Amino acid sequence: MWLKKNSQLLMYQPDPEVEKNEILKRYRNLLRVWKPKNPEDRKDVRKAFKMALDAHKDMRRKSGEPYIYHPLSVATIAAGEIGLGATSIICALLHDVVEDTEYSIEDIRGLFGDKVAAIIDGLTKIKGIFDQHTTSIHAENFKKLLLTLSDDVRVILIKLADRLHNMRTLDALAMEKRLKISSETVFLYSPLAHRLGLHAIKSELEDLAMKYTEPDVYEAISTNLRESAKGRSRFVNKFIYPIKRDLADKGFRFTISAREKSIAAIWQKMKKKEVPFDEIYDIFAIRIVIDSPVDTEKSDCWKVYAAITDHYRPNMDRLRDWISIPKANGYEALHTTVMSYTGQWVEIQIRSKRMDEIAEKGYAAHWKYKESMNLSSQLDNWLDRIREMIESPDADALSFIDDVKGYFFLEEISVFTPQGELRTLPANSSILDFAYAIHTEVGNNCIGAKVDKKLVPISHLLRNGQQVEVITSPKQAPKEEWLAYVVTTRAKSNIKQAVREEKKKFYKQGKEKLGKWFLQIGVDFTHENIKKFLTVSNFNSLVDLYFAASQDLLGIKDVKSFAASSFRSGWLNYVAKSQTRGKLREPAVKPAKDAEGNHLRVETEGAVEYEVASCCNPIPGDEVIGLVTTDHLPLEIHRTKCPKAQEMILFGTKMVRVDWNNTESLSFLTVIKVTGIDKQGLINEITGIISSELNLNIKSFHIEANNGLTEGEITLYVKNIASLNDVLAEINSVDGITRVTRAD
């Protein structure tokens, strides 16, 4: 049990009797959520529970609670929130047994059979994926995880349940661990939940991650949601009343409710639209779920749509028909946005009970209906594409990650071949993406296409519903610039492979040329020196380096420059071009103390050498972390919410806690955005506030006036967050200014 003093959580105090009752309570809750129908299944789950209880009897979580709470919670999530069956519940209960105790996979196999053993083996392997420290190992393990996904999706579904419970209990861990786990969650687990149709889990994972990466924003939006809840409830009740009455008169059996957007989704919309919370109109959506037979559910959904438009005028640009062509993750629904009597746009989602179950429980629910309805699922096609990505000949694991990173969340379009075959592609796909989706050779030889009978180039972007006929020529070959025209992994991989094969033809010629230059300058043409030169010259591989040499894209002057200084100073000079750096006897940042009061050392002697990352421009007062990229480079200082920093943490970059020192004598670069009504003297008024009143220096000022509106971006130097907030407040008080924000 937890003890509290003055509203502060102190520590967990074990009480064996209380814990025993709590364990039984949680086990009964699992059975209540699962509702087993087969006595044998119930017997096997009880056996798994006893095994887990025995295996973890002396183990506790970081919070101090009995470890068995965790597998019980994971099993409950798997049963209740995902809808998995007995096999998956057994695996959820036992998912940490092999990793953390003396039980082996063979013990599991003997008691529960091959399938349970195979799934637990997959879960055990996944657990170690993020425990490595080198980027390439992380990249390869990422491939292994996706390979596991394509073998048995239940492994990933249980792992998602495991991650969700870990995120719900993340407070017990240190800040560094919270950031690392949150980064993993946003990068991998949330997109996987999205692709597998688990919308509720995806949203909660994103919200929980945001709670630790951007706590201030999370709390501000949470507060706004709580404070506006009563007003929203009154509006919803009034809005849905005529719809409920009409549907009841027409004989529909239905439920109707309002669902809030997740905090993370609201924040993404605020950033994308660059508007405050009050100006987000779709904070909630009305969901109508009809109890309708499968053979009439589509037509019934359209009848409900007709009933809604009898009362409210729809926005035809916002009509989304995912009933006729479901999303790739199996999602089916009819979405419309209508204008309310108060002048507010309201989104309405219309589904059948079957569609709603698939929307909430994703792949697991889809599988339940697949055989009975003889459905061919785009989810299955997606899993095939995952395997295709993994088996790609592209040897660069980091390129693989870069290609697949944004793939999970992409919106999709559906286009047709000349024979009427439907092809689903990511939004913003080009003719080349479509050509490579047909066949590798079709892509390699593509010179253009006819879209709805009109001739277009290979870079032409496709739109939903178009018919595409690819035109090829045997004389055509892939070029490096093609990479700018494609978004699909298959297209990128094939183009890279073809370009690499072409460059390899010049490998020997380029190597000989570079070797002569090294010899002329008096530098040994050793593997170590070539590797250093490769890094300084900013090439990705020796193939690229030797190709550039063969084509005179670099020359002897580059070798002279390399030889003019040591590798260390040459490298540091190279890095310094793009980042603010410093080395001070009184540095702006200092290593923080750990829980025991010990300093976490960054350097063994001298001042801390650091760089303020240009990707997020942290300033004193921001929550920051230090990232150690290599032994030869200084510490990189990032804001904790910086996406680049979160990705670096995820792929093994060492993280060091840092605090701000007294930095009154230093200034830091930041950018603010200003929006307002154009008027004479506005620029003088703004610059006067910054320079004369606040005594701050402006580095650059870019402003544009268009149709009576003014938008500007000001780069200036501030001392800390308080200094920045003064700037924002003063400019915001200027007559005509409608919004002023710090740019992320």
N, C-alpha and C positions, 0 to 999 in steps of 0.2 A: 504494500500500500504506500501511497505517496503522502509525505508530511508537508504541511503548509505553515508558513509563519509570515504574518504581515503580507499576505497575498503572494509571497514568493515561494516557488517550488524548491524544496531543499533536497530531498533524497528519498529513494525508495527503501522502505523498511520491510524486509521479508516477514511474513507471518504464514507458517506452513499450513495451518487450517484454512485460513482465508484463501490462500493460493490453490489448495486442493479443491475447494468449492468453486472457485473461479474457473479452473480447468474443466470441471464437469459441466459447468454452466455454458462454457464456450463450445464444448463438444455437443451438448444437446442443441445449442443454437445452430450448429452445422447441420445436424440431422433435420432440424425444423426447416431450414432454408432449402436443403437438398430434396426432402420428401421422397425417400427411397421407396420403390415399388417392389423390388426383388429382394426377398429375405437373404439370398446368398450375397448380393451386393452389400447389404447392410452388415453382414457377418465379416466380409473381407475388409470393409472400411474400419470396423471396430478393431480387427486384428492389426491393421496399419496404425491406428491410433495408439494402441498399446505398445507397439514396437517403437513408435516415435517417442512416446512418453518415457519408455525405458532408456532409449538411446540418449535422450537429452536431459535425463533426470538431474544431472549435476551441472547443467549449463544455464547461464543467464545471459540476457542481452545487455547491451551497454547501459540501458536504463535501470538495470538491476532486476527486471522482471524475469520469471522463468522462461527459458527459451521456447518451451512447448507452445506458449501463446502465439508465437510467430507462425509455425506450420498450421496451427488450427485456424488462424486468421486467413492465411493464404488459401486453405481449402474452402473456407466459407466464401471468400471472394470468387474462387473458381466455380463454386456451385451456384451461388446466388446472383452474382453480378455478371458472370460470363455464361452460366448455364451449362457447365460441363458435367459429365456423368461420373460413374463410380470409378473407372480406371484413372481418370484425371484427379479425382479427389484423393485416391490412394497415393498417387504420385506427389500431390501437393503436400500431404502429411509427411511423406518420406523424403522430400526433395533435398534436405540438408543432411540426411543420415549418413550417406556414403562419404561425403566430404568431411564431416565434422566428427564422426564416431568410428568405432572399430568395425562396423558392419561393412560388407563388401557388396558389389553388384551381384555376385553369385549367391549371396545370402538372400537378396531381394528376389532374384530369379527363382530360387528354390521355393520361396513362400508365395509369390504372386504371379509368376510366369514371365515369359519373354517380353511381352509388350510393355508391362510395367517397368521391367529392368531396362529396356531400351530407352524409354522416356526419361527415367531417372538418370541414366548414363548421360543423356543429352543435357539434362539440367545441371549435372555435376560439372560437365565440361564448360558450359556457359559461365558458371560461377567464377571461373578464373580468368575470364576474358580481359577484364580491366585491371588485373593485378600486375601486369607487366609494366616496364618502364621505358621501352623504346618504341618509337612511333611505328616502325615497320612491323613489329610484332603485333601491335594493336590493329594495324591495318589487315594483317593476315587473319587475325582472330575475328575481325569483323566479317570477313568472308566466311569463316567457319560457322559463325552464328547464323548467317543467312542460309548457309548450306543446311544447317540443322532445321531452319524454318521450312525449307522446301521438302525436307524428309518427313517430318511429322509436326504439324502446326501446333499440336497440343503442348509440345515443349515450350514454344514461345507464349502460348496462352497462359500456361502455368507461371512462366517467368514474368509475364506482365502482372499477374496477381501478386507474385512475390515482390516485384518492384513497387507496386501500389501500396502494399502494406509497409514496406520500408520507408517510402516517402511520407506516409501518414505518421510514422514514428521517428522522423529524422531529427527532432529536437534534441535527442539524447547524444548526438555526435558532435564532434568539434567542427568549427567553422570550415576548415579546409575540406573535411570529409563531406560536409553538407554541399559545398560548392561543386566538388567533383561529382558527387552522385546526382545533383541537380543537372549538371552539364550533360552527363550520360543520358539522363531521362529525357531532356529536351531533344538531344541529338538523335537518339535511337529508339527509346521505348515509346515515347509519345507518337512519333510517326508510324511505328509498327502497329500500335493500337488503332490509329486512324485507318491504316490500310486494311486491317482485319475487321473493320466495321464497328469497333468498340468505342463509340463516340463519348459515352459518359466517362469511361476510364481515361481516354485520351485527354479530355477536358480537365479532369481532376489532376492528372499527372502534370499538365502544364501549369495549372494554378499552384500546385504545391511547389513545383520548381521555382516559379516566380516569387513565391513567398520568401525564398532564401536568396535568390539572385537579385531581386529588386524589391526589398521589403517595404520601402517607403511608398512606392507606387501601388503595391499590392494592398497595403493598409488603407491608402487614400481611396482607391476604387471600392474596396470592401465597405468602408464607411459611407461612401456615396450611395451604394446599393441598399444598405440598411436604412439610411435616412429617407430614401425615396420609395421604400417598399410599400408603405400604406397608400400613397398616392397612386402607385402603379396598380395596386390591387383594386382600388375603386374604379380606375379607368378600365381595367380588364373586365370586371363584372358588368359594367355598363355596355362595353363593346360586344361581348359575346352573347348578351341576352337575346337579341333578335335572331341570331344564328341558331342558338339552342332551341328556341321556340319553333323556328322554321323546320329544322331537321327532325324534331320530335313529331311535328305535324305530318311530315313526309314518311314517317315510319322507320327511320334509321335508329339502330342501336349504336350508341357512340359514347365516347368520353371526350371532354374538351378541357384543356388546361393551358396555363401560361408557363413557359420555361425560360428562365434567365440565361443569357449568354454567360460563358465562363469569364472570370476576371481576366485571364490571359487573352481571350478573344476580344474583349472590350478594349484592352490596352493596345492590341495590334491594330484595331480599327481606329483608335484615337491617334496613333502614330501615323498610320497610312493616310488618314484624312486631315491630319494636323488640326484636330479640333478637341475642345475640352469634353469632359464627361457629359455635360448638359446637352451637347449637340449630337450625341449618338442616339439616333432615333430607334434603332433595332436592338435595344438592350434586352428585350425579351421577344419571344415568338409565341403565337397561339398554335397549339397542336391539337388537331382533331383526329381521333383514332376511331374508325368504324368497324363494327363487328359484321363482316361481310364474307360470304363464301368466296373461295379462290376464283371460281369461274366468272364471278360478277364484280370482283373487287375493283378492277380498273374503271369500269363504267360507273360504279357507285362513287368512286373518288371524284370523277368529273361531275356527277350530279351534285355532290357536296359543293364543289367549286361554283357551280351554277347558282346554288342557293346563296352562297356568300356574296356573289356579285349582284344579286338582287338587292342587297342592302348597302354594299360598299363598292366604290369604283376602283377597279384594279389598275395597277401599273403594268402594262403589257411587256415592257422591257424587263420586268422582274419576274416573269412567269418561267418556272423551271419544271420541265416534265421529265422526272427520273422514273416514271412508271413505264413509259414506252421503252426507254433505253436506260437501265439502271447504271449507277456508278460502278467503277471497277471493284470496289470493296463490297458490292452487293446491295448497296443502299437504294431503296425504292421509296419515292414519295412525290407528291405534287406540291410545289411551293408557289405561293403567290404573295404579292405585297399590295395591300389595299389602303385607300385613304379613309381615315376615320372621320367622324363628325367634328372632331376638334382640330382637324388639319394635321394630324400626325399619321405618318406611314406606319403600318403594322404588317409584319410578316406572318403568314398563316401556312402551316404544314399539314397536309392531308395524307393520311395513311390508313391502310387496313391493319388489323391486329397482327397478321403475319408479317407485314412490312415493318411494323413497329418493333416486333421481336427481333427481326434481323437488324434493324437500326440500333437497338440497344445492346444486343448480344452478338452481333456481327457474325463471324465465320461459324461459330458453334451453332447458331440458330439456322443459318443458311444450310448447313449440312443436314440438319433435321428435315428440311423441306425438299432437299435436292432430289432424292430418289423418288419420293411420292409424287412430285410434280414433273419429274423428268427434265430438270433444269440443267442447262449447260452454263456454268458460272464463269464470269470474267475473272473471278478470284482465282480459279484454277489456271487461267491463262496468265495471270499476274505471277503466280508461283512458278510457272514455266519460264517467264521472263527473268525472274530472280535467278533461277538456275543458269540461265543463259549468260547473265552478267558474271556469275561466279566462274563459269567455265570459259570466259573470254580469254583469248591468248595474250591480252595486255598484261605484261609482267609487272607493271608499276602498281604496287598495292595502294599507294597514296592517290594515284590518279583514279583508281577504282573507287576509293572513298569519296573523292571530290565529285565523281560522276553520279554516284548513287545517293549522296547526302541529301539533295533536295528532291529526289525522285518520289519519295513516299507521299508528299503533300501536294504534288502537282494536280491542278485541275485538268480535265480531259475533254477531248473533242472526239466525235465520231465522224469518219469520212468513209466513202465508198469506192471500191474498185470499179472498173468499167463493167465487170460482170455482176455488180450489185452486192459484192461481199462487204460486210461491215468491218472496218478496222478502227480500233480505239487507240488514240495517241495522246500524249500530254499536250496541254494547251501550248500555243506558240510553236508547234511543230512545223517544220518546213517541208518542201517537196523532197529534200534529201532524207529527212527522217522517215517519210512515207516510203521512199524507194528502198531504204535499208530494212524497213519492216517487212517488205515483200521478200527480198533476198539480198544477200551480200553483193553478188555480182550486179544486180540491178542498181544498187546504190553506187557501186564503184564506177559504173559506166553511164550514170545518169547525166544528161545534158540539159534537161528541162522537163516540162510536163504540160498537159492540157488539163486545166481545171474548169469543169463545166463547159468544156469545148473551147476554152480560150487558152492561148499559149502563154506560159509564165516561166520565169527563170527558176533555177534550183533553190534560190534563197527565199522564194515566195512563201509567206506564212499561210497555213491552211485555216479554214473556219469550219465550224460545225455543219455537217450535212452536205459538204461538197463532194463531187465525184472527180476522181483523179486518175489520169492516164499518164504513166511515166514514159518519157522518151529517152532512149539510150543510144550510145555509140561505142563501138569496140575501141575507138581511139581515145576515149575519155579515161582519165585516171584521177584518183583522189589527190587533193592538194591541201596543204596545211591550213589555208584560209577557210576551207570548208568547215572547220571546227566552229567558226563563228556563226554558221548557219543552222546548227543542229542542237537539239536539247536531249535527245534520247541516248541512253547509254550504249545501245547497240550501234547506232550511227557513229558516235564518238570513238568507240572502241575499234570499229573497222577502219575508220579514217586514220586513226593514230597508227594502227598496225601497217596499213598500206604506205603511209608517209615514212614510217620507220624503216620499212623494207627498202624504200627508194633511197633513203639517206645512207643506209648500210653499204650501198654500192660505192660510196665515196669515202668509206671508213679508212681504207689503206692509204689513199691519196692524201687525205687530210692529216693523217697521223705522220706521214713522212714530211709533209710541209711544215707542220708544227715542230717536229723534231729538229729540222734544219734551223728554224728560228731560235729555238732554245740553244742550239750549238753555237750559233753566231753571237748570241748575247753572253754565252759562258755559263748557262744554267744547266745543271744535270737534268736530262730527260728521264727522270725516275717516276715511278708510279706515285710516290708521295707528292712530288712537285706538280705533276699533272693534276692530281686530285685537288691541290690547293689552287692551282690556276683555274680549274673548272669552277670551283666555288666563287672565286673572285670575279670571274667572267660572267657569272650568273647563267650558266647553262645547266640543263637538267640532267644530261647524261653525256658520256664520251661520244656517243653516236652524234648528238647535236653539236658538240664541240668540234669534232673532226669534220663534220659536214660544213660548219661555218668557216673553218680554215680552208677547206677545199674550194669554197665559193668566194674566198677573200672577204668574208663578212667580218673577220678580224685579221690583224696583221702583226708584223714584227714590233710595231710600236706598242701594242698591247702587252707583248712579252717583256719589252723594255720597262714599261710601267710596273709590271708585276715584279721584276727583278730589282727595281729601284729601292725597295724597302723590304723589311722583313714581312713574313706572312701575317704576323699578328697586327702590326701597324697598318699594313695594307688592307687587311680585313676590316679593322676598326674604322679606317677612313671611309671604306666602302659603305659600311653600315650607317655611318654618321650622316650620310647625305639625306637619308629619309626620316630620321628621328631626332627629337630633342634629347640631348644627352647631357650628363653632368657628372663631375667628380669633385666633391666638396669636402673640406675639412668639417663643415657643419652641413651634412647632406639634408636634402628635402625629405628623404625617407630614411627610416631606420628599422632594423629588424625588431619585430615585436617580441615580447616575452611569452613563453608558453605557459601552460596551466601551473607549472611548478615555479614560475618566475625566472626561468633560464632564458637567455637571449638565443634566438635562432640565428646563427652566424651566416652571413652571406659571403664575406671574405675573411680570411684568417688574420689579415693585418691591413692597416691603412683604412682610408675612408671607403664607404660603400659606393661602388661604381654602378650607375643606374641609367636607364633611358625611360623617359616618359612616352608611352606608346601614342603614336599619332592617330591610331584607329579610334580611340575613345577619349583622348585628351583629359586624363584625370587631373583634378586640382585639389589642393588641401581642403579637407572636409568630406571628400568623396570616400566611400568605402573602397579600399584598394587591396590588391594582392601583388606580390612580386613573382615573376616567372623566370626561372633559370633555364635558358634555351640550350646553351653549351658551356663548357668550361672556359672557353675563350671570349665569351661575350658578357657584357654587363647585365645586370638585373633589368628586366622589363617591368615597368609599373603600369598596370591596367586597372580600370574600374571593375569591380566584381561582376557587374552585369554585362560586361563587354562580350559580345558573341564570339569574337576571335579568341579572347582569353579562355572562354568556356570550352571552345574546341581544342585549344592547346592543352588545357588541363586533361581533357578526355583522352587525348592521344599521348599521354605519358610525360608531358613537360613538368618538371619539378616545380612545386609551388612553395613559396615562403611567405609567411605572414609579415606584413610591414605596417608601420604606423607613420603618420606625418610628424616631423619634427617642427620646431618653431621656424616658420618660413617667411617671416615678415619682410626679410630683405630680398626675397625672390618673387618673380612673377611667372605666371603660367598661362599658356595660350588656351583660349576657349572661343567658341563660336556661338553667337546668338542670332535668332531669326526674328524679324520684325514685320508685322502686317498692319496696315492701316489705310486710312483715307488720304489720298494725295492732297497736299496743300503746300502753299509757298512757305519756305523757311523751315520745313520739317527736318531736313538734314542738319541744318545749323543747330536746331533745338536739340536733336539727339546727340550730335558730337559735342555740343556745349555741356550737356549733362555728364558725358563720359570723361571728357578731357578737363573741363574747368571745374565742375562741381565735385567730381569723384577722383580727379587726378589720376586717371588711368590712361594707358597708351593704346591707341588703335593701330593694329597692323594693316588691316584692309577693310574697305567699306564698299560693298556692292549693293546698289539699290535700283529698282526698276519701277516705273509708273506706267500703268496700263488701264485705260478706261476709268480713270478716277480712283484706282486702287494702287497702293504702294506695297511692294514686297522687298525686303532687304536682308542682307546677311552681313554681320559685322564680326570680324575677327579681332579680338582684343586680349590684352594681358591683365589678369586679375591675380590677387594674392591668395584667395581661398573662396570657399563656398559663400561665406557671409558677404564678401566683396561682390561676388557674382549676383547674389540675391538683391543687393542694393541697386545694382545696375538694372536688373529686371523690373524692380518696383518703381524706380524713378522713370524709366522709359515708358512703363505701362501707364503712368499718370499723365503722360503727354496727351493733350487734346487731339483726337483723331486716331490714336493708336488703338487697335482692336485686340492685338495679341502680340506678346513677346515671350519667347521661350529659348531655353538652351538647346542647341542642336546636338542630337546624339550622333 
